[in-house]
């Protein structure tokens, strides 16, 4: 076998740190992007907000600029690592532009973490929990405090402690048959004696706590009310006799089953809806899950206009003071760190600009394709896939996928995730296509207008869709119906 040397030209995609950062920023949600921006501002001395006041300019005097800058650079070195390992261009120039879009789907799945991050995973998790978990006193502690103040005997206090330990996060006594048997055997209690202690615990706040089932929980909340409360007697009767039917909110059926006028049943249902079926929920620590739109859609001069949410895209700039201290011919340690921070800052700003531009272009293209939905509603939704937007904009499908992941659009018809506007298509009898979203909307419309005594079966819905020119199998109708959370026809039929 003979070896030889030769030259060969070709093109390949190199996943540079700058390109990795652009990809990662594009797929971040608005909340993650805000955290990323804050981390960049804290770790890079060359970045600052345009609308903010640079604290250095307020403190640094003309004669102390060099000393202050040296201290800042020394602090930056701790987060940047060894400056000898920093990757700068050989000619010492820092590019002001970088490539933005590429065929990322088959090349890159998840970029590594940025070298500028200084916090560990545990610190980030703790910060997230501190910022998003809200809860004051736990339900258990709240009940224990009341038990300590209650006029219990020593034995009753011990039994009440066991009861409180058995109350779950929703406020219910868990596994009551097993718990009651154990307590009676352990303390030598009769069923009536144990019940008396349970009733005392049920008098604790919140009302409805220590109930053994939903009916008892609702009853405990109704009984303290005045007998003059409108609908209270009917509400107690419905809870005691017709609890399984309450979930259907079928007032006429409940009225017939209880022999009560329809008007009274409707008043009672309104009263029941005001109760708390999970009395322990307000004491649970809950994660804040706020959704804010990334883009706005409004109608101006007869056209649909798309704009970015300015709250998600704060304006950043390079710190002119530190930028002016960079001397390209100087290769000292401080200068290397400043140049590295300047390069990272430019990459970050370019990545943010590329993200905003890509998101805006994708959102505009989606709105153009789905104008009928904005004008007429879900039944006018057109079938669309990622490839349609990618081909229209001349970018890769993976770019569209990342740009629409965890992003939301506020329209006059409501707040929607961008991926909501993509759906598969079904052939119509006329040779056209119809989106799955439109078919679901049609099914929902048909079921909402059905005769309650003769609900529409999946086969009947399939026939009705065929009359409107859409050929859908019964199994497909069942899948769409289940996706809407609508039970089958035999469960929608009221009991006789």
N, C-alpha and C positions, 0 to 999 in steps of 0.2 A: 504494500500500500504506500503510495507516494504522497508526501505532504507538500503543500504549496501555500503561498500567500496571495491574497487577492483583495480587491476593494469591491464593496457592494453598497449601493445606496438604497435607502428605504425610510419609511416613516412609521413611527410608533408613538404611543401615548405614554408619557412618563408622569407618574403620579407624584408630582412635586408637593411639598408641604403646603404651598399656596393653593394648589388645585384641590388638595384634600380639604383645606379649610373652606374653600368656596362650596364644595359639595356638602360639607357638614352644615354650614349655615343655611343652605337652601332647604334642607329637610327639617330644620328645627321648627318647632311650634313657636308661637309668639311669646309664651312664657319662658321657654328655654332660650329664645333669642335675647330676651331682656337680661337673663342671668349671664349669658355669654358676653354681652356688652359690658355689664358691670364688672365682670372678671377682667376683661380686656382693659378697662379704664383703671382698674386697681393695679394691674401688673405691668402696664406699659406707660412710661413717663412721657412718651411723645403723643399720647392720645388725650383729648379733652372734649367736653361738650361745647358746642357753639354758643348755647344760651347760658352757659355757666360762667362764673368768674374764676379765673385761674388763681388758686390760693398762693402760688408762688409769686405772682405779680403783685399781690398785696403785701407780701412780707419781705421780699428780696430787695435790698437796696442796690444801687448801682455799684458800690464798692465791694459787695458780698456775693455777687452773682456767681463767680467762679467757685467759691467755697460751697455754696448751697448746691450748685450743680454737681459738684464732686460727691457730696453726700447722697444726692438722689441717685447718681450712677452707681455708687457702692451698694445702695439698697436694691437697685435693679439687678445687680449682678447675682444677688442671692436667689432671685427667681429665674434668671436667665441661664444659670449654670456657668461652666467654664468658658470664657470668651474665646479660648483657643479652639474650641470645638464648634464655634458658630460658623454656619455656612454662608459666606458672602461671595459675591461675584468676584472673579479673579481680577477684573479691571477696576474693582472698587466702586463701580457705578451701581446705583440702586434703581431698578426699573420702576417707572411710574404706572405701568400697565401690565396686565397679565392675562392669560387666556381664561375665559369664563366658562364656556360651554364645551362639552366633549361627550363622547359616547361612553358614559360611565357605567351603564348597567352591567356589562359583562366583565368589567375591569376591577370595580371597586364596590365592596359591600358596605363596610363601615370604617371610616377613617380612624386612625389612632388619635388619642387625646392630644390637644395642643400642648407644646412644651411650656407655654406661658402659664398654665394652670398650676397654682401653688398649693391648693387645698387637697387633702386626701379624700378618698371616697367616703370614709366615715364622717369627715367634717361636712361634706356636701350633703350627705343624708341627714345629718343632725340639723343643718341649716334649713333644709327643705321641710323637715318635720316641725321645726320651730315656726316657720313662716306659714305653714298650711294646716297644722292641726290646732284646732280650737276646742277647748273644753275647760270648764271650771272644775268644780267638785264632782267626783264620780258618784254614781247612784248608790253604790255600796256605802261610801263614807257618809253620804247624806242620810241614809237610813240608819246607820249606826249611831250617828249623833242624836237622832230622834229617839232611838231605843234607849240611849243612856239617860234621856230626860223623861222617859215614860214611867209611870208608876208600876213597874214590874216587880214581882218578887224575884229572889235570886234564881229560883228554878225557871220562872217565866222568862227572865232575861237571858238565861242560857239557851232556852228553846228558841226564843226570838232571834238570837244570834245565828243559830242553825238555819232558821227560815231565811234570814237575810242573805246568808252565804249561798243559799240555793236559788236566789232570784237572779235571772239572767239579765243581759244587757237591755232587753226590751221591757223589763219590769215584771215578768211573769215568774211564778213559782215553777221551776223545772222538775219534771219527773215526780209529780205529786203523789201518785199511788205508792211508789217505792219509798219516797221520802216520809210520807205519813206513817207507813208501816214501821220504818226504822225508828222514827222518833217515839212512837207509842211503845215499842219493845224496849228501847234504850232507857226511857225515862218512866216507864210504867204508867203511861197516860191512857185515858179513855179517849175515844174519838171526839166526844163533846168537849173535853178539856183542851185537846189540841186545837179544835175548831175555834174555841174562844180566844186562844192566843193568836191564831191566824187573823181573826177579825180585828184584833187590836193593831196588828201590823198593817192591815189593809186600811186603817184609818190614817196612816202616815202619808206625808206628801212625797211624791205627786199622787193625786187622786187616781185610783185604778191600779195602783201598784200591788204586788203580791197576789194578783188574780191567777186562777188556775186555767182559765181559757178565755177566749175573746168575749163570749157572752157575759161572763162574770166581770170582766174588765169594764165593759160598757155600762153594765148595771151599776157598778160601784161609782161611776161618774154621774149617773143620772139620779141616783137615790138622794144625794145631798141637795138636789135642786128643789126649789119651791114647787108645791103641788099645783100652783097656778101657772107654771111655765107652759106655754102653748105646746101641745103635742107630747107632753111627757108621758102620760098614761098610755097613749098609743105606742110610743117609742119603747116603753118597757114591755108591752105586749108583743111587739115585733121581735124584740131581742130574745124574749123567752120562748116564743112559739115559732117564729119564722126566720131564724138567723141564717140558715142556708140560702134563703131567697133574697136576703138583703144585698148581697153582692151584685145581683143583677139590676138593682135599682128599677125594678119593674113595678111602679106604683099601682097600676090597675090590678095586676095579679095579686099583690099583697093585700089590696083592699078587699078583693073577693075572698081570699083565704082567711082573713081575719074578721070579715063581716063589718068593716069599718068604712065610712065614707072616704072617697078618694081624696078629698081636700085635707082631711085629718091625716091621712097617710103621708101626703106630700109634706105637711108641716113636721110630722114625726121624722121623716127621712132627713129633712134639713137639720133637725136637732141632732140626729145621730151622726151626720157628717161633720158636725162641729166638735165631736169627741175625739180623743186621742187613743187610737187602738194600740199604740206602743208607748206607754207612759214613761219608759226609761230612755227613749231616744234623745230627748233634749239634754240628757246628761252625758251622752256619748261624745268622745272626741271625734270630730269629723274632719275629713280632708276637704279643703276648699277646692272647688272644681268650677271656677268661673270661666265662661267662654266669651271671649270678645272677638269681634270680627277683625280679620286681617285686611279685608277690602270692603268698600262700600259701593253699592250700585244704586244710582238714582236716574230719574228721567229728566232730561233737560232739552228743551226745544224739540221734543218728539223723538229724541234719541236716548239710548241707555248709555250712561257714562260710568266708568269704573275709576275709583280712586283708592289709594292706599290709606290705611289708618295711620295718621301721623304719630299717634301715641306709641305705636310699635316700632317706629323708625326714627329714633332721636338723631339729630344732626350732630355728627362728630367732626373733629378737625385735628390737624397736627398742631402741637404746641410750638408756636413760633419761637419762643425763647430758647428752648432746648435745640430746636432745629438749627437756629443760628449759631450754635456752639460747635456744630459738626464741621471739622476740617478734614477734607478728603485725603490730604497728604499725610495726616497724622495717624499713626498706627498704634498709638498707646492703648493701654487697657481700657481707659475711660472712653476713648473715641470708638473703640471696637464695640463696646456695649451700646453707645449712643447710636451707632450705625445699624446695629442689629435691631434695636427698638424701632428705629425709623423704618427699616425694611418691613418688620412685622406689622407696624402701624399702617403702612401703605397697603400691604396685602389685606389686612383686615378691612380697611375702608373700601378697597376695590371689591372684596367679597360681599360686603354689605350692599354696595351699589348694584353688583351683579344679581344678588338675591332679590332686591326690590324690583329691578327691571324685569327679571324673569317672571316673578310672581305677578306683576302687573300685566305683562304680555299674555301669560296663560289665562288670567282672569278675564281679560278683554276678549280673548278668543272664545272662552266658554260662554260669555254673555252674547256674543255675536251668534253662536250656534244655537243658543237656547232662548232666543228672543221670544219665541212663541210661548214658552213656559212663563216668562215674566209678564207677557201680555194676557194670557188666557188661563194659566194654571197648570197643575200637574198632568192633566190629560193631554196637554199639548207638548209634553216633553219629547224631544227628539232622541233617537238612539245615538249614542256617541261613545267612543272608546278612546283610550289614551293615544292611539296611533293617529286618530283624526287631528287632534290638536298638535301632535308632534310634527306631522307632515305639513300642516298649515304654517307653523312657525319655523320649520326647518331645524328642529332640535331633536334630540333623542327621546324615546319614550320614557327612559329612566329619569330624564330631567323633568318631564311633565309629572311623573309619579312623585318625585321628591317635592316639586313645587306645590302639589295639591295635598300632600300628607299633613294632616292636623292643621289645615288652614280653613278659615271660615269666611263666608261671604254674607253680608247683610243686604237683603233686597227688600223691596216693598212687600213681598210675600212672606218674609220671615228670614230667619238666620239658618243657613245651610252650610254643611261641609262641602268643600269643593268637589270631593269625590261623589257627592250625591248626584251631580249632573252627568255622571257617566253611568250608562246602563246598556245591557245587551238589547238585541232587537228580535222581533218576531215578525215573520212574513205575514202580510195581509192577503186577503183573497183577491185584491185588485192588483197585486204585484208589488206593492210598496212595503214599507217596514214600519213597525210601531215599537216604541221602547217599552221595556219591562215596567218602568216607573209609571208610564201612562196607563198600562193595563192594570196595575195595582190600584191606581186612582179610580179607574172605571169599576173595578170590582167593589171597592169601598163605596162608591156612589150607589151601585145596585143594591148592596146589602143594606145600606142606610135607608133605602126607600122600600124595602120589602115589607110584606104583610107579616106582622109578628106571629100570627097563628100559623102561617105557612112559609117558613123561612126557605130561602133559595138554596138548593143543594149545589155541589160543585159541578155536577153534570148540567144542571139548569143554567148556571152561570156561564159554562162553556158554550151552551147553545145561544144564550143572549149575546155573548161576545161575537159569535159567528154571524149573527144578524147585523152586527155593526161592522162586519168585514174583517174581523180578527179571528183567525183559526188557532185556538189554543186547546191543548188536550186537558182532560179533566185533572190529571195528575199535576199539570203545570198550574192550573187554577188553584188546586189545593196548596201547592207550594207558595204561591203568591198570597193566598189568604192567610196562611200560617205566618208568613213574613209580616203581615199587617197586624198580627196578634188577634185575629178574629176566630172564635171557636167554630167548629163545624155546625151544620144546620140542626142536627139533633140536640145539640147543647144550647142553641139559640131559641129553641121552641119552648115556650112557657109550659109549666106543668098543668095538667088538666085537673 
